[in-house]
Amino acid sequence: MAADPLDCALDLMRRLPPSEIEDNLAGLIDLVPDLCEHLLSAVDQPLKIAHDKKSKRDYLLCDYNRDGDSYRSPWSNEYDPPLGDGAVPSKPLRELELKANETFDVYRDLYFEGGVSSVYTWDLGSGFAAVVLIKKTQDHSKKGQPMKGTWDSIHVVEVQESSKNAHYKLTSTVMLRIETETEATGTVSLAGSLTRQAEQDSPVNDMNPHISNIGRMVEDMELKLRQTLETIYFGKTKDIANELRSMSSTADMNQRKRLQQGIAGAVGGRG
């Protein structure tokens, strides 16, 4: 049985360097142009920033606010380049989208102290879906510190509504890239991504609107992802570096070993 071309393409993307994901994806689309739309929707890429001239605010670009070659701003609800028949959320959902953008703009400022956030919504048959995007880029090289970093988080949530409750399914992806360069270490670059899912049922009322329920899920998930990334990227990297090269010289290691053997012999002699 022949392998599915899309599965093969996605498997290849997982094995290529995450720091070059945009170039790798472009090259893969050149090889199999028939899979272009499928690959663009399935592969998470670092978020790009655009500027809404009408509202004079920045917003993020992704596959969820794209229609053809145009992207919808969450602030003005207009496409750039202009698109007359572009997909937009229903009026009630658009009102929720505006409130969500204002809410997560505060969340971004509290947790990231900068960056850009955007929230996009769209209607489903028995509910709706939303995506929360956050991008933070830090460049300390301008301040004389050799550190650059980028954090991109994409939170997609599907909401199935019932009479008094709602079922939330959250899929979160975080892409992290850190680069530093010093005379002592040379250039060190870390890059990768992590995806996790969570589901929960929550009551929906005046005290617990959809935005609050989604916000708590996103907040908890980002904290978990940050802790996991810290363990993987920093703890594991340190362990591997220590296995490859010890911080102590061979002479120091031999001296320590002799000292341990001497102490063990003295203790054994007393017994």
HELIX and SHEET records of a PDB file:
HELIX    1   1 PRO A    5  ARG A   15  1                                  11    
HELIX    2   2 PRO A   18  GLU A   20  5                                   3    
HELIX    3   3 ILE A   21  LEU A   31  1                                  11    
HELIX    4   4 PRO A   33  LEU A   35  5                                   3    
HELIX    5   5 CYS A   36  ALA A   42  1                                   7    
HELIX    6   6 ASP A   63  ASN A   65  5                                   3    
HELIX    7   7 LYS A   91  PHE A  112  1                                  22    
HELIX    8   8 HIS A  140  LYS A  143  5                                   4    
HELIX    9   9 HIS A  210  LEU A  229  1                                  20    
HELIX   10  10 GLU A  230  LYS A  236  3                                   7    
HELIX   11  11 THR A  237  LEU A  244  1                                   8    
HELIX   12  12 THR A  250  ARG A  270  1                                  21    
SHEET    1   A 2 LYS A  48  ASP A  52  0                                        
SHEET    2   A 2 ARG A  57  LEU A  61 -1                                        
SHEET    1   B 3 ARG A  66  ASP A  67  0                                        
SHEET    2   B 3 SER A  70  ARG A  72 -1                                        
SHEET    3   B 3 TYR A  79  ASP A  80 -1                                        
SHEET    1   C 5 VAL A 116  LEU A 124  0                                        
SHEET    2   C 5 GLY A 127  ASP A 139 -1                                        
SHEET    3   C 5 MET A 147  GLU A 161 -1                                        
SHEET    4   C 5 ASN A 165  THR A 182 -1                                        
SHEET    5   C 5 GLY A 186  PRO A 203 -1                                        
END                                                                             
